[in-house]
Amino acid sequence: MIYYSTERKSKEVSFKEAILAGLAPDRGLYMPEEIPLINMNIIADMSFDELAFAVAKKLVDGEISDSDLKKITDDAFNFPVPVKNIHDNIYVLELYHGPTAAFKDFGARFMARVMSHFLGSKKLTILVATSGDTGSAVAKGFFGLPNINVIILYPSGKVSPLQEKQLTTLGHNITALEVDGTFDQCQHLVKEAFMDDEVKSWLELSSANSINIGRLYPQSFYYFHAYNQVKKLGTPIFCTPSGNFGNLTGGLIAKNMGMPVKKFIAATNANDTVPEYLETGVYRARPSVQTVSNAMDVGDPSNFARLKALYADNKSMSHDIIGYKITDAETMETIKSVNEKHHYLLDPHGAVGYKAITEYIAETGDTTTPFVLLETAHPAKFGEVIEKAIGTSPVIPENLQEYLLKEKKSIRMSTDYADFKAYLKSISK
């Protein structure tokens, strides 16, 4: 399968080249020239790991042998992926049962193992900007893998304490840079490094953000899985809490592969660049705003380039996707009310999604379609927000408790690219 850059100014590449490069030379994001179809009847009764292999096989298109790909998917997805009913026709796809308790485990673990498979003895430096859960999932996914060093840039004071511990306590081949700025500024530093020929002469670089096609693909697997769980109730509407829009793009890939879907709801916090575009047809990037759903604090989402690549125009995109902007006050009230009325504890990002579903139902009167909410992280990762919303702290699962006992180790970094470049030169020696 051939991959092109969304900027259309770089040569076409293979899947191996796309995943190891991360970002195209022209700053575009890699997309498959053609998205393959899958027979929904064949995967209808598969377990998640069986389904993941079947879908991955279609997407990888022979670049990894079946036996090696099966080992990769079995190892990457060795945790449950439950779909639960909250109440009435609203279901939740719990994506936080992996090792770092966030949906990013799916993409990070798959991508790390595929990269390691392709690398052999070649050395690689991964640069990744994070607004929260990406960094911890990438750190854990790549931890200990040979010939790969990971550098994580995160905005100082703008991730939760537990998220920060997950970023800064592993050590070994994982380094955390604490940037005095926003997520967008972290992401800008990463993109600048990728475009810097001098840096690329020092280090072989790749990315683990959702700009990397290898991290994006696994985010389509669980849409198929959720569809299989609710299809007897009708064609679903998926609601995806959205920041950099990789998770929603994963759903769109599933749709293009043949998964029936009635509509996608893109639920954002105050950073509503894409909902605004869906409504007005005007894309207006802006600095990100800090919210209680911090992993979605993105003012200029990278994956918007992929949304544009999948749709001819705003009209066709807004036919499939409807956007909602949810305030912090609404998020906090939703956490409280759903916990009290339905005995289900949402994390702040899931609460943004749930509130968007209720607004859609209020606007359309649709009470029969099954809604699937993607719950992207365990509530315990946002203990301070949850305690403020419901009055008590959430129980921290065992796989997260170990981080709290470890010592934070980070390197402070300014938003000046020259400083970041100097750091990269220092580690290349």
C-alpha positions as CSV (number, residue, x, y, z in Angstrom):
1,M,0.0,0.0,0.0
2,I,1.3,3.5,-1.0
3,Y,1.3,6.4,1.5
4,Y,1.2,10.1,0.4
5,S,1.8,13.3,2.4
6,T,-1.3,15.5,3.0
7,E,0.7,18.4,1.7
8,R,1.3,16.4,-1.6
9,K,4.9,17.8,-1.9
10,S,6.8,14.7,-0.9
11,K,7.4,11.4,-2.6
12,E,5.1,8.5,-1.9
13,V,6.4,5.9,0.6
14,S,5.7,2.4,2.0
15,F,4.1,1.8,5.4
16,K,7.6,1.0,6.8
17,E,8.9,4.3,5.6
18,A,5.9,6.2,6.8
19,I,5.9,4.8,10.3
20,L,9.7,5.2,10.8
21,A,9.6,8.8,9.5
22,G,6.5,9.9,11.4
23,L,6.2,13.3,9.6
24,A,6.7,13.8,5.8
25,P,9.5,16.0,4.6
26,D,7.0,18.6,3.5
27,R,5.5,18.7,7.0
28,G,2.4,16.8,5.8
29,L,0.9,13.7,7.5
30,Y,1.1,10.3,5.8
31,M,-2.2,8.8,4.6
32,P,-2.8,5.6,2.6
33,E,-3.5,6.2,-1.0
34,E,-6.4,3.8,-0.7
35,I,-8.2,2.6,2.4
36,P,-8.9,-1.1,2.1
37,L,-12.3,-2.6,2.7
38,I,-12.9,-5.3,5.3
39,N,-15.7,-7.9,5.3
40,M,-17.7,-7.0,8.4
41,N,-19.3,-10.5,8.5
42,I,-15.9,-12.1,8.9
43,I,-15.0,-10.1,11.9
44,A,-18.5,-10.1,13.4
45,D,-17.8,-12.6,16.2
46,M,-14.1,-12.1,16.7
47,S,-12.5,-11.4,20.1
48,F,-10.7,-8.1,20.3
49,D,-7.2,-9.6,19.7
50,E,-8.5,-11.6,16.7
51,L,-10.2,-8.5,15.3
52,A,-7.1,-6.4,15.8
53,F,-5.0,-8.8,13.8
54,A,-7.6,-9.0,11.0
55,V,-7.8,-5.3,10.6
56,A,-4.1,-4.7,11.0
57,K,-3.4,-7.3,8.3
58,K,-5.5,-5.3,5.9
59,L,-3.8,-2.1,6.7
60,V,-0.2,-3.4,6.8
61,D,-0.9,-5.1,3.4
62,G,1.9,-7.7,3.5
63,E,4.7,-5.5,4.8
64,I,4.8,-7.7,8.0
65,S,4.4,-11.4,7.9
66,D,1.2,-12.8,9.4
67,S,3.1,-14.7,12.1
68,D,5.1,-11.6,13.2
69,L,2.0,-9.3,13.0
70,K,0.0,-11.8,15.2
71,K,2.8,-11.7,17.8
72,I,2.7,-7.9,17.7
73,T,-1.1,-7.6,18.1
74,D,-1.2,-10.3,20.8
75,D,1.5,-8.6,22.8
76,A,0.2,-5.0,22.3
77,F,-3.4,-5.7,23.2
78,N,-3.1,-8.0,26.3
79,F,-5.8,-6.2,28.3
80,P,-9.7,-6.1,28.2
81,V,-11.7,-3.7,26.1
82,P,-15.2,-3.7,27.7
83,V,-18.3,-2.0,26.4
84,K,-20.8,-1.1,29.2
85,N,-24.3,0.4,29.3
86,I,-24.4,3.6,31.4
87,H,-28.2,3.9,31.0
88,D,-30.9,3.7,28.3
89,N,-29.3,3.8,24.8
90,I,-25.9,5.3,26.0
91,Y,-23.0,2.9,26.1
92,V,-19.4,3.5,27.1
93,L,-16.3,1.9,25.4
94,E,-13.8,1.7,28.2
95,L,-10.3,2.3,26.7
96,Y,-8.4,2.7,30.0
97,H,-7.6,-0.9,30.9
98,G,-4.1,-0.9,29.5
99,P,-0.9,-0.3,31.5
100,T,-1.1,3.5,31.7
101,A,-4.9,3.6,32.0
102,A,-5.5,5.6,28.8
103,F,-6.6,4.9,25.2
104,K,-3.2,6.0,24.0
105,D,-1.9,2.5,25.1
106,F,-3.5,1.0,22.0
107,G,-1.6,3.2,19.5
108,A,1.6,3.5,21.5
109,R,2.1,-0.3,22.2
110,F,1.3,-1.3,18.6
111,M,3.5,1.4,17.1
112,A,6.4,0.6,19.4
113,R,6.4,-3.0,18.5
114,V,6.0,-2.4,14.8
115,M,8.9,0.1,14.8
116,S,11.1,-2.3,16.7
117,H,10.3,-5.0,14.2
118,F,11.3,-2.7,11.3
119,L,14.4,-1.2,12.9
120,G,16.6,-4.2,13.5
121,S,20.0,-2.8,14.8
122,K,19.3,0.7,13.5
123,K,19.1,3.5,16.2
124,L,16.1,5.8,16.4
125,T,15.2,8.8,18.5
126,I,11.5,9.4,19.1
127,L,10.3,13.0,19.7
128,V,6.8,13.3,21.1
129,A,4.8,16.3,22.4
130,T,2.1,15.5,24.9
131,S,-0.9,17.3,26.5
132,G,-1.3,14.5,28.9
133,D,-1.8,10.8,28.2
134,T,0.1,10.5,25.0
135,G,3.5,10.9,26.7
136,S,2.8,8.3,29.4
137,A,1.5,5.7,27.0
138,V,4.5,6.3,24.6
139,A,6.9,6.1,27.5
140,K,5.5,2.8,28.7
141,G,5.1,1.4,25.2
142,F,8.7,2.1,24.2
143,F,10.3,1.5,27.7
144,G,13.2,-0.9,27.5
145,L,13.0,-1.5,23.7
146,P,16.5,-1.8,22.2
147,N,17.9,1.0,20.0
148,I,15.1,3.4,20.6
149,N,15.4,6.5,22.8
150,V,12.3,8.6,23.6
151,I,12.2,12.3,24.3
152,I,8.9,13.6,25.7
153,L,8.0,17.3,25.7
154,Y,5.2,18.3,28.0
155,P,3.8,21.7,29.1
156,S,4.9,22.5,32.7
157,G,2.0,22.8,35.1
158,K,-0.6,21.8,32.5
159,V,-0.8,18.0,33.0
160,S,-2.2,16.3,36.0
161,P,0.2,15.3,38.9
162,L,-0.3,11.6,38.1
163,Q,0.2,12.1,34.4
164,E,3.4,14.0,35.2
165,K,4.7,11.1,37.3
166,Q,4.0,8.7,34.5
167,L,6.1,10.9,32.1
168,T,9.0,11.5,34.4
169,T,9.7,8.4,36.5
170,L,10.7,5.6,34.1
171,G,14.2,6.7,33.1
172,H,16.3,4.3,31.1
173,N,15.6,5.1,27.4
174,I,12.9,7.7,28.3
175,T,13.7,11.4,28.9
176,A,11.1,14.0,29.9
177,L,11.5,17.7,28.9
178,E,9.3,20.0,31.0
179,V,8.6,23.0,28.7
180,D,7.7,26.4,30.0
181,G,4.8,26.8,27.6
182,T,1.7,25.2,26.1
183,F,1.1,21.9,24.3
184,D,1.0,23.7,21.0
185,Q,4.4,25.2,21.7
186,C,5.7,21.7,22.6
187,Q,4.3,20.4,19.3
188,H,5.9,23.3,17.4
189,L,9.4,22.4,18.8
190,V,9.0,18.8,17.7
191,K,7.9,19.9,14.2
192,E,10.8,22.3,13.9
193,A,13.3,19.6,14.7
194,F,11.8,17.3,12.1
195,M,12.3,20.0,9.5
196,D,15.9,20.8,10.6
197,D,18.3,19.1,8.3
198,E,21.2,19.7,10.7
199,V,19.4,18.0,13.5
200,K,18.5,15.1,11.2
201,S,22.3,14.7,10.4
202,W,22.9,14.2,14.1
203,L,19.9,11.9,15.0
204,E,17.6,9.5,13.1
205,L,14.2,11.0,14.2
206,S,10.6,9.7,14.3
207,S,7.5,10.7,16.1
208,A,5.0,8.9,18.3
209,N,2.2,11.5,18.3
210,S,-0.9,10.7,16.4
211,I,0.8,12.4,13.5
212,N,2.4,9.0,13.0
213,I,0.2,6.7,10.9
214,G,1.4,3.7,13.0
215,R,-0.2,5.1,16.1
216,L,-3.4,6.1,14.3
217,Y,-4.3,2.7,12.9
218,P,-4.9,0.9,16.2
219,Q,-7.4,3.6,17.1
220,S,-9.6,2.1,14.4
221,F,-9.6,-1.4,15.9
222,Y,-11.8,-0.6,18.9
223,Y,-14.4,1.2,16.8
224,F,-15.0,-2.1,15.0
225,H,-15.1,-3.9,18.4
226,A,-17.7,-1.5,19.8
227,Y,-19.8,-1.7,16.7
228,N,-20.0,-5.5,17.1
229,Q,-21.2,-5.1,20.7
230,V,-24.1,-2.7,19.9
231,K,-25.0,-3.5,16.3
232,K,-28.1,-5.5,17.3
233,L,-29.6,-2.3,18.7
234,G,-29.0,-0.4,15.4
235,T,-26.4,1.6,13.6
236,P,-24.5,3.5,16.3
237,I,-23.4,7.1,16.8
238,F,-19.9,7.4,18.1
239,C,-19.0,10.2,20.4
240,T,-15.3,10.9,20.6
241,P,-13.7,13.4,23.1
242,S,-11.3,15.2,20.8
243,G,-8.1,17.3,21.1
244,N,-5.6,16.5,18.4
245,F,-8.3,14.5,16.5
246,G,-6.3,11.3,16.0
247,N,-8.9,9.3,17.9
248,L,-11.7,10.6,15.7
249,T,-9.6,10.0,12.6
250,G,-9.3,6.3,13.7
251,G,-13.1,6.1,13.6
252,L,-13.2,7.6,10.2
253,I,-10.7,5.0,8.9
254,A,-13.0,2.3,10.3
255,K,-15.9,3.9,8.5
256,N,-14.0,4.0,5.3
257,M,-13.1,0.3,5.7
258,G,-16.8,-0.5,5.8
259,M,-18.0,-0.1,9.4
260,P,-21.5,1.2,9.4
261,V,-22.0,4.4,11.5
262,K,-24.8,6.9,11.6
263,K,-22.7,9.9,12.7
264,F,-19.6,10.9,14.7
265,I,-19.9,13.5,17.5
266,A,-16.6,15.4,18.0
267,A,-16.8,16.6,21.6
268,T,-14.3,19.3,22.5
269,N,-13.7,21.6,25.5
270,A,-13.1,25.3,25.1
271,N,-10.6,24.5,22.3
272,D,-13.3,24.3,19.7
273,T,-11.3,24.9,16.5
274,V,-12.9,21.9,14.6
275,P,-16.5,22.3,15.8
276,E,-16.3,25.9,14.7
277,Y,-15.0,24.8,11.3
278,L,-17.8,22.2,11.0
279,E,-20.4,25.0,11.6
280,T,-18.8,27.9,9.7
281,G,-16.5,26.3,7.1
282,V,-13.6,28.5,8.4
283,Y,-10.6,26.9,10.1
284,R,-9.2,29.3,12.7
285,A,-6.2,28.0,14.6
286,R,-5.6,29.7,17.9
287,P,-3.5,29.3,21.1
288,S,-4.8,26.5,23.3
289,V,-6.8,27.3,26.4
290,Q,-6.1,25.4,29.6
291,T,-9.1,23.3,30.9
292,V,-10.0,20.6,33.3
293,S,-9.9,18.1,30.4
294,N,-6.3,18.9,29.7
295,A,-5.5,16.2,27.2
296,M,-7.8,18.0,24.7
297,D,-6.2,21.4,25.2
298,V,-5.2,21.7,21.5
299,G,-5.8,24.9,19.5
300,D,-4.4,23.8,16.2
301,P,-5.0,20.0,15.9
302,S,-2.5,18.2,13.6
303,N,-4.9,15.6,12.4
304,F,-7.2,18.2,10.8
305,A,-5.0,17.7,7.8
306,R,-6.2,14.1,7.7
307,L,-9.8,15.1,8.1
308,K,-9.5,17.4,5.1
309,A,-7.8,14.5,3.1
310,L,-10.8,12.2,3.8
311,Y,-13.4,14.8,2.7
312,A,-13.9,16.8,-0.4
313,D,-15.3,19.8,1.4
314,N,-16.8,21.2,4.6
315,K,-20.3,20.1,3.6
316,S,-19.4,16.4,3.3
317,M,-17.4,16.5,6.5
318,S,-20.1,18.1,8.5
319,H,-22.6,15.5,7.1
320,D,-20.7,12.8,9.0
321,I,-19.4,14.8,11.9
322,I,-21.1,17.1,14.3
323,G,-19.1,19.1,16.8
324,Y,-19.9,20.3,20.3
325,K,-18.0,22.7,22.6
326,I,-18.4,21.9,26.3
327,T,-17.4,24.3,29.1
328,D,-15.5,23.4,32.3
329,A,-18.6,24.1,34.4
330,E,-20.6,21.7,32.3
331,T,-17.9,19.1,32.5
332,M,-17.8,19.3,36.3
333,E,-21.6,19.1,36.6
334,T,-21.7,16.1,34.2
335,I,-19.2,14.2,36.3
336,K,-21.3,14.9,39.4
337,S,-24.7,14.1,37.9
338,V,-23.8,10.9,36.1
339,N,-22.1,9.6,39.2
340,E,-25.2,10.4,41.3
341,K,-27.9,9.3,38.9
342,H,-26.3,6.4,37.1
343,H,-23.4,5.4,39.4
344,Y,-20.8,5.7,36.7
345,L,-17.7,7.8,37.3
346,L,-16.5,9.6,34.1
347,D,-13.2,11.2,33.7
348,P,-13.2,14.9,32.6
349,H,-12.7,13.9,28.9
350,G,-15.5,11.3,29.0
351,A,-17.7,13.9,30.7
352,V,-17.2,16.3,27.8
353,G,-18.3,13.4,25.5
354,Y,-21.3,12.5,27.6
355,K,-22.5,16.1,27.8
356,A,-22.2,16.4,24.0
357,I,-24.4,13.2,23.6
358,T,-27.1,14.7,25.8
359,E,-27.0,18.0,23.8
360,Y,-27.3,16.0,20.5
361,I,-30.3,14.0,21.9
362,A,-31.9,17.3,23.1
363,E,-31.5,18.8,19.7
364,T,-32.6,15.8,17.6
365,G,-35.0,13.9,19.9
366,D,-33.1,10.7,19.0
367,T,-33.7,8.3,21.9
368,T,-33.4,5.0,20.0
369,T,-30.0,5.1,18.3
370,P,-27.3,3.4,20.3
371,F,-24.7,6.0,21.4
372,V,-21.1,4.8,22.1
373,L,-19.0,7.1,24.2
374,L,-15.3,6.6,24.1
375,E,-14.1,6.8,27.7
376,T,-10.4,7.6,27.1
377,A,-8.8,7.6,30.5
378,H,-9.3,6.3,34.1
379,P,-10.8,8.9,36.4
380,A,-8.0,8.4,38.9
381,K,-5.6,10.1,36.5
382,F,-7.5,13.3,37.3
383,G,-8.0,12.9,41.0
384,E,-8.1,16.6,41.9
385,V,-10.8,17.3,39.3
386,I,-12.8,14.3,40.3
387,E,-12.6,15.2,44.0
388,K,-13.7,18.8,43.3
389,A,-16.7,17.4,41.2
390,I,-18.0,14.7,43.5
391,G,-16.4,15.5,46.9
392,T,-14.3,12.3,47.2
393,S,-11.1,11.1,45.5
394,P,-11.4,8.2,43.0
395,V,-9.8,4.9,43.8
396,I,-6.4,4.6,42.2
397,P,-5.8,1.3,40.4
398,E,-2.7,-0.7,41.3
399,N,-1.0,-0.1,37.9
400,L,-1.1,3.6,38.6
401,Q,-0.2,3.6,42.3
402,E,3.4,2.5,41.5
403,Y,4.1,5.8,39.8
404,L,3.2,7.8,42.9
405,L,6.1,6.3,44.9
406,K,8.7,7.2,42.3
407,E,10.8,10.3,42.0
408,K,10.1,12.9,39.3
409,K,13.1,13.5,36.9
410,S,12.7,16.1,34.2
411,I,14.8,18.6,32.3
412,R,13.4,22.2,32.1
413,M,13.2,23.6,28.6
414,S,12.2,27.0,27.2
415,T,10.0,27.4,24.1
416,D,13.0,28.8,22.2
417,Y,13.8,26.3,19.4
418,A,17.5,27.2,19.7
419,D,17.6,25.8,23.2
420,F,15.8,22.6,22.2
421,K,18.2,22.2,19.2
422,A,21.2,22.7,21.5
423,Y,19.8,19.9,23.8
424,L,19.4,17.5,20.8
425,K,23.0,18.2,19.7
426,S,24.2,17.5,23.2
427,I,22.6,14.0,23.2
428,S,23.9,13.1,19.7
429,K,27.5,13.0,20.8
